[in-house]
Structures are given as structure tokens and as C-alpha cells.
């Protein structure tokens, strides 16, 4: 049986009659990197704040590690590390001193500071004032702070926002290492599918406060599969012929579109058409990108 680290049931948050989050049913399994996707204003940060106990849901339930959050809040949140929006820090202090301030609050072991600096690749910068850090380094320091309590769950809200390509790569590789090297489950929110698809193995898409997709990244990629377009003579008669041999197709203007991109199916279709006297002028593959599919999903229902 799947072990759920995060499970919500009909989770909703209403502000002045408007739902920021509505009837949300998240399921995030142990060891997963879950990409929580949606455009800005879709309800991602509101959801994360509810998961962290920072705001109270209007209705619905939250279970973390199989326990209701409202009943066991303190013991549950000791196992959770988070970075919501930009990390706060004292610019005049070193990385070590900034982490020491956090360590005292959460009562983590002192040696943990060196461990988390090593994990995020900042050991050599430990004594430098943070005001001299790049944005990517500051973000890694924020993640180090989130890891201080040795969490089992890491929640990151837009961790690559505003970073340059090098900083994005650093954070991406760091996040990918979490389940593999430390057994940490990761929830990462973003408005960029192109970024999340390089890290996550499960994806949830939220639109106007509602979860409109939740499945594996592989399942999303299947939905983005393409089609083969054939330019043939007598397209309508060609479609009837293909239907008779079990090859699904449809007309798109003057083009004949095959539902499958499988090489064997395409080869069979072309061979049968030629043998039946049809001229096949051109065969083209049209493959939808994941980005196109994502934009279509989040765009539906918007006026």
C-alpha cells in the first residue's frame, strides 16, 4: 500500500466569498518529487501555507505522514522543512551565523550546520557575509536552513524564481538529490512546466484554485504524444481504406491524420495506401510539447 506523506481531502480556502483553493485532493507519496504547477494566482502558495499550518483552511482536511495536521501540528511540522518565497537572511552575517540563528530556534544539533552547508554546496563560503552571495547562493542557503531540522518532507515555493540559468541548474540538481541521497520527499511549486519536468516524477496542475490534473510525469507526456499527417490523393477514400485495416485516422482539411506515431502503424498505412493506388505526397510528424499541453490545461475555463 502506498505511503502518503501528504494527503488532502476537499481542502478549500475562501476569502470574502471567493475560493482561492477549492476542493483540493492532493496525494504525494514517500520519496516522490511532486511538481505543483499552475499560473501565478492559481492557489499554489495558499495551498502551501495551509500545508504548513500558516493559515487555516475554510473546509476540508490535511494529513501529513498519515496524521491529521490540526491534531498533531507541532510534532508533524518538526519533520517538515520549507522555503516559501524568498529566504530571509542577515546580510552582514556569514552563512554559518545565519544558520546558527535558525538552529537555536529549532534546537537542532550544532554539527548539523556543517552538514547542511555541505549538502547545498556552500562549505567553502561558510564564513563569507551573505550580502556578497549571488541570488542562487542565497537560495541554496535558504534550502540549507530548511534542511537544518533533518526533515522528511521539504516544501519549496518557486525555488528557482528569478535565478539565472546557472543558479537554476544548481537548485535543480540539489532538489533531484533529495530523495535519492537523503530519503526526503519534495513538494516544489512552480509556474514553469519546462523547469518542473526536469525534476519531478509526479505532477499536479492547479487552475483557479482547482486541481485539474494529478498523475505521473510519464502520464502527462503520454497525453502530449503527437500525430502523423499524410498528404494523400483522395483523402476521404484513403481514410475509409485505413479504417478497414484497423488504422485509426481523421481528416484535418486536406490532410489525413493518423492517431498513432508508431513506426509499424505508419509503415503499414503508407504501404496499403500506395498498393491501393493512392499517391502519398508527404508524411509529417506533429508532436505537441508538454508546454503546449500545460498551457491548454491551465487556459481552459478562462475568459
N, C-alpha and C positions, 0 to 999 in steps of 0.2 A: 504494500500500500504506500502511495506517495506521501512523503512527509512535507507538509506545508509549513513554510516559515512565515508567510503572510497569507492570510485568508480573510477577505471582507465579504460581508453579506448585505446586499441592498444598502450600501453605505451612501449617505446623502448629506449635503450641506447646503442650507438655504440662507440667503441674505436678502432681507426685505422683500420676500415673495419670489425671488429669483434663485433658481438652483445653480450653484457653482459646480456642484457634483451631484449626480442623480443615479441612484440605484446601481452603485458600482460593485461588481463582484470580481475582485482580484484573487488569483491563485498563483502563488510563487513558491516553487519547490526548493528544497535544500540543495545548495550547490549551483543554482542557476544564476546567470546574469540576465536580468529581466529588463528589457528596454521599454520604458514607459513613455510613449510617444504621443505628441499632439501639438497643434499650433499654440502660440502664445495666447494665454487666456482660456485655454481649454479645460483647466481644472487640475493640472498636474501638481502645482505647488500646494493648492488647497488640500489635495489628497495626501500629499506627503506630510503636511502639517498635522493632519488628523492621525496618520500612522505614528507620528512621533508624540502624540498627546499634547500638541501645542494649541490646537483648537478642538472644540467638542463637536462631534457630529450632530446634525439635526435628527437623524434617524439611522438605523442600521447598526451593524456590529463589526468589530475588528478583533481578529485573533492573530497574535504573533506567537510563534513557537507552540501553537496548539492551545494557548491560554487567552481568555478574554482580556483585552488591554485595560478596560476600565476597572477590572477587579485586581489586577496584578501589575499595575503601571510601573512602579519603581523597580521591581525585580526583572521585569521584561526589558525595560529600557536600558538596564545595565549591560545587556547583551547586544545593544544596538549602537552603532556609530553613524553619524550623519554629517553632511555638509549641505546646508541649504543656502542657496545663492552664494555670494562671495564670502570667503572666510575673513573673520576679523583678526587683527594682529596688532601688536605694539611695534611700530616701525623702528624705534630706537633700540629695541632689544634683539638679541640673537635668536636664531631658530630654537636653540636649546632652552633659552629663558622663556620664550613664548609657550613652549610645550610644558615647561615646569609650572607655569601659571594654571594650565588646564589640568595637569597631573594632580596638583594639590586639591583642586575642586572635586575630582572624581576619585581621588585616593588610589591612584594606580601605582605600581612599584616604580621606583626611581630608575631602575635599569631599563624600563620599557621605553624611555625617551630615545636611547641609543638604538634600540631595536626598530622603532618606527621610522627614525631618520634613515636607517639602512634600507628599510623596505621601500621607502619613497625616493631613494637615491640622493639624499641630502646630507650624508655623513660628512662630506668634505666642506659643506657650507654651514656646519653646525654653529660656529662661533661668529658668523657674519651678521651684521644688523640686517633685519628683514627688509628695511626700506630700500636696500640695494638689490633685492631679488627681482627677477623677471616675473611677469604675471603667471607663467607656467610654474615657476618655483613656488610662488605664493600659494597656488592652487594645490601643489603637492604637499606643502606644509599644512594646509587645511585638511587634507586627507590624512596626514600623519596624526593630526590632533584627533580626527575621528577614529583612528585606529588605536589610540592610547589605551582605551579600556579593554583591548583584546576582544572586539565584538564578533558575534557570529553572523550578524546582518549589518551590511553597510548600505546606507541610503544617500545617494548623491543627486542633487538637484542641479541640472545643467552644468556639470563639472568642466566642460570644455568651452563654455560660453566666453567669447572674447579672446580666446587664445590664438596665437599664430600657429601655422602648420606644425612646427617643431614641438610646441607646447601641447598641441592636440595629440600628437603621436606619443609623447611621454605619458600623458594621462591615460590614453587608450591602452598602452601596454601594461601600465600599472594595474588598471581595472581588470584586464584579462588574466592577470596573475593571481588575483584574489582567491577564486575558488580552487584553482589548481594547486597553489602553494600553501594556502592558509585555511582552506575549507570554509571561506566566507561567502555567504550568499550576497549578491549585489542587486539592488534596485537602482537603476540610473534613468533619470528623466531627461528628455531632450525634445527639441522641435525638429531635429535633423535626422531623418531616417538614414541618410548616407553615412552618418557617423555611428549610429547605433548598430547598424547591420555588420559593422566590423568588430563589434564586441559581444553583442547579446546572442543567446541561443533561444530566448523566448521573448515575444513582443506583445505588448498591449497598446492599443491605439485608442485614445480618448478624444471625443469630439463634442464640444458644447456640454461638457460635464458627463457625457455618457460613454461607456466602454463599447466601442463598435467592432473591435477585433481583439482576440486573445488566443494566441497559439504559438507554435514554434516558428522560428525564422524560416525554417525549411518550408513550412506550410504557406507562409506569405510568399516565398519565392515561387512556389508551385502556382499560386494564383497569378503571378506575373509572367507566366510562360507565354510564349509568342505564338504566332501562326504563320503558315506558308501561303503566300499569294501567288496564284498562277494566272498568267495572261494567256488565254487559250482561244481558239476559234470555237464559235457556237457554245458559249459558256453555259447556257441553261441546259442544253443537251448533255454537255460534259458533266454537269452536276448530277443529272439523273443517272448517268453511267456509273459515276463513282458511288452513288448511293446503292446501286445494285450490287457492287462488290464489297460493300461494308465500310467504305471510307467516308466519314462524315465531312461535309463541306457546306458552304453557303456562298451566296452571291453578294459582292460588295461593288456595286456599279458594274463595270465590265470585268472585274476580277473575280476569280474563283478562289475562295479562301478555305484551306484545309484546317481542321481543328487541331490536328496533331503536327508536331515538328519532328517526329520520329523518322529517322532516315529510311527505315524499311517501308513505312507507310507512304512517304513521299515518293520513293522509288517505284513502288507498286502503282501509285496513282498515275505518275508520268508514263510509265510503260503501258498501262491499259489505255490511256488516252491516245497515245501515239498509235497503238495497234488498232484502235477503233477509227483511225483516220483524222483525229484532231491534231491541229498544229499547236504545239506548245512554244510560245514565243519567249516567255520569261518566267523564272521562278525566283521569288524573293522571300526571305525570312523577315518578319516584322516582330521584334521582341520588345515587349513593354519593359521599361525599367521599374525597379522597385519604387523609385521616387515618383514615377507617374502613377503607380497604383496607390501609393500613400496619399498623394495629392487628391486623387479621385475619392478615396475613402473619407478624408477629412473635409473635402469640399462638398460632399453630398449633404443636403439639408440646409445649406447656407444660401440665403437670398442674395 
